[in-house]
Amino acid sequence: MSFGSVGVVGVGTMGSGIVEVTARAGLPVVACEVSPEALEAARGRVEASMNRALKRGKLDEAELQATLARVAWTVDIDEVAGSDLVVEAVPEALETKLEVFGHLDRLLDRSAVMATNTSSIPIINVAMGMSRPEQVLGMHFFNPVPVMKLVELISTQRTDPAVTDQVTRFSADVLGKQVVTAPDRAGFVVNKLLLPYLCQAIEMYESGHAAAEDIDRAMVLGTGHPMGPLTLADLIGLDVCLMVAESLYAEYGERFYLPPSLLRRMVAAGRLGRKTGRGFYEY
Ligand SMILES: NC(=O)c1ccc[n+]([C@@H]2O[C@H](COP(=O)([O-])OP(=O)(O)OC[C@H]3O[C@@H](n4cnc5c(N)ncnc54)[C@H](O)[C@@H]3O)[C@@H](O)[C@H]2O)c1
């Protein structure tokens, strides 16, 4: 049985993409943010992204309007109550996620499924705070969500296999994503490999080994990556990179997961990359 309605809690960089792909797949979506200002910004992100898709001919004006009409915007988390699946995409901090999940646990029907889009927090640490850990799993989308095909699906030792099957089928058949099953270890598959690379690039830049543009151009031209590591870190968000590196270091204790000091300083300075207009580059 597939999901008939979806809630998204936290509609920032990732949540706005998740809202868009779900509504474009034809489902009603409740999009929940923390304040009216954040909600307006979220709505603006979804509309801007859909207008870009319109310009590229990926959908027509009627589809755009029908998609937007399927989204209900709210600052009241209680309005996600009727959703069959809720995807949480609030900032990467365990206490924030536990607070949101605790609320959802009290609010949702017993059959509802709760997914976290965490990049690195072990899913079991979120699930065990709930009265129904068998209904909790990780659904890790990639940025930008409407473009990137991958979803990593992470079940815990307590996730009901029927729930994993249901979410796998939903991700593939309804959202049109490619699913990779990943272990419930910090960083899953992609970030476990990606973060040492990003941290090394930041260290190379910090130590004067090479200029930012040269590091990025070298990796684009030399490996065929669509963008270099510093551009990618700016796109992901430097705060997200820092929190993911810290989770990886906490789990594996390997030096190459240790966040470079420049990354810490840039986050402390509010230079978070594209979303704040400045990171390694200006936007
Ligand atoms: N940025 C990426 O490339 C990326 C990729 C995959 C996964 N993730 C993960 O997705 C999650 C969100 O990351 P992001 O980059 O979208 O962060 P973000 O900072 O862009 O968005 C988080 C949003 O959550 C909102 N929020 C905070 N507390 C809330 C609450 N209690 N209720 C409702 N909304 C709340 C904030 O206002 C903000 O808009 C994190 O766990 C991150 O690790 C990020």
The ligand as an SDF file (V2000), in Angstrom:
LIG
                    3D

 44 48  0  0  0  0  0  0  0  0999 V2000
   22.1120   20.3840    2.5880 N   0  0  0  0  0  0  0  0  0  0  0  0
   22.3280   19.1960    2.0400 C   0  0  0  0  0  0  0  0  0  0  0  0
   22.9740   19.0790    0.9920 O   0  0  0  0  0  0  0  0  0  0  0  0
   21.7370   17.9650    2.6830 C   0  0  0  0  0  0  0  0  0  0  0  0
   21.7010   16.7700    1.9340 C   0  0  0  0  0  0  0  0  0  0  0  0
   21.0880   15.6460    2.4960 C   0  0  0  0  0  0  0  0  0  0  0  0
   20.5830   15.6880    3.7790 C   0  0  0  0  0  0  0  0  0  0  0  0
   20.6650   16.8650    4.4930 N   0  0  0  0  0  0  0  0  0  0  0  0
   20.0830   16.8630    5.8410 C   0  0  0  0  0  0  0  0  0  0  0  0
   18.7800   17.4170    5.7710 O   0  0  0  0  0  0  0  0  0  0  0  0
   18.4700   18.0920    6.9900 C   0  0  0  0  0  0  0  0  0  0  0  0
   18.1260   19.5320    6.6950 C   0  0  0  0  0  0  0  0  0  0  0  0
   19.2320   20.1310    6.0700 O   0  0  0  0  0  0  0  0  0  0  0  0
   19.0890   21.4660    5.1960 P   0  0  0  0  0  0  0  0  0  0  0  0
   20.3670   21.6250    4.4580 O   0  0  0  0  0  0  0  0  0  0  0  0
   17.8040   21.4610    4.4490 O   0  0  0  0  0  0  0  0  0  0  0  0
   19.0200   22.5630    6.3760 O   0  0  0  0  0  0  0  0  0  0  0  0
   18.4060   24.0310    6.3170 P   0  0  0  0  0  0  0  0  0  0  0  0
   19.0490   24.7630    7.4350 O   0  0  0  0  0  0  0  0  0  0  0  0
   18.4730   24.5900    4.9330 O   0  0  0  0  0  0  0  0  0  0  0  0
   16.8500   23.7830    6.6380 O   0  0  0  0  0  0  0  0  0  0  0  0
   16.3540   23.3830    7.8990 C   0  0  0  0  0  0  0  0  0  0  0  0
   14.9880   24.0310    8.0490 C   0  0  0  0  0  0  0  0  0  0  0  0
   14.3440   23.5050    9.2140 O   0  0  0  0  0  0  0  0  0  0  0  0
   13.6180   24.5500    9.7940 C   0  0  0  0  0  0  0  0  0  0  0  0
   13.3240   24.1790   11.1780 N   0  0  0  0  0  0  0  0  0  0  0  0
   14.1260   24.2290   12.2760 C   0  0  0  0  0  0  0  0  0  0  0  0
   13.4890   23.7450   13.3610 N   0  0  0  0  0  0  0  0  0  0  0  0
   12.2430   23.3930   12.9380 C   0  0  0  0  0  0  0  0  0  0  0  0
   11.0990   22.8440   13.5850 C   0  0  0  0  0  0  0  0  0  0  0  0
   11.1230   22.5620   14.8790 N   0  0  0  0  0  0  0  0  0  0  0  0
    9.9860   22.6330   12.8510 N   0  0  0  0  0  0  0  0  0  0  0  0
    9.9460   22.9240   11.5290 C   0  0  0  0  0  0  0  0  0  0  0  0
   11.0120   23.4370   10.8610 N   0  0  0  0  0  0  0  0  0  0  0  0
   12.1370   23.6650   11.5490 C   0  0  0  0  0  0  0  0  0  0  0  0
   14.4900   25.7850    9.6400 C   0  0  0  0  0  0  0  0  0  0  0  0
   13.7270   26.9830    9.7320 O   0  0  0  0  0  0  0  0  0  0  0  0
   15.0640   25.5550    8.2390 C   0  0  0  0  0  0  0  0  0  0  0  0
   14.2910   26.1760    7.2290 O   0  0  0  0  0  0  0  0  0  0  0  0
   19.6910   17.9270    7.9050 C   0  0  0  0  0  0  0  0  0  0  0  0
   19.5070   16.7980    8.7160 O   0  0  0  0  0  0  0  0  0  0  0  0
   20.8160   17.6830    6.8990 C   0  0  0  0  0  0  0  0  0  0  0  0
   21.8860   16.9620    7.4580 O   0  0  0  0  0  0  0  0  0  0  0  0
   21.2140   17.9980    3.9710 C   0  0  0  0  0  0  0  0  0  0  0  0
  1  2  1  0
  2  3  2  0
  2  4  1  0
  4  5  1  0
  4 44  2  0
  5  6  2  0
  6  7  1  0
  7  8  2  0
  8  9  1  0
  8 44  1  0
  9 10  1  0
  9 42  1  0
 10 11  1  0
 11 12  1  0
 11 40  1  0
 12 13  1  0
 13 14  1  0
 14 15  2  0
 14 16  1  0
 14 17  1  0
 17 18  1  0
 18 19  2  0
 18 20  1  0
 18 21  1  0
 21 22  1  0
 22 23  1  0
 23 24  1  0
 23 38  1  0
 24 25  1  0
 25 26  1  0
 25 36  1  0
 26 27  1  0
 26 35  1  0
 27 28  2  0
 28 29  1  0
 29 30  1  0
 29 35  2  0
 30 31  1  0
 30 32  2  0
 32 33  1  0
 33 34  2  0
 34 35  1  0
 36 37  1  0
 36 38  1  0
 38 39  1  0
 40 41  1  0
 40 42  1  0
 42 43  1  0
M  CHG  2   8   1  16  -1
M  END
$$$$
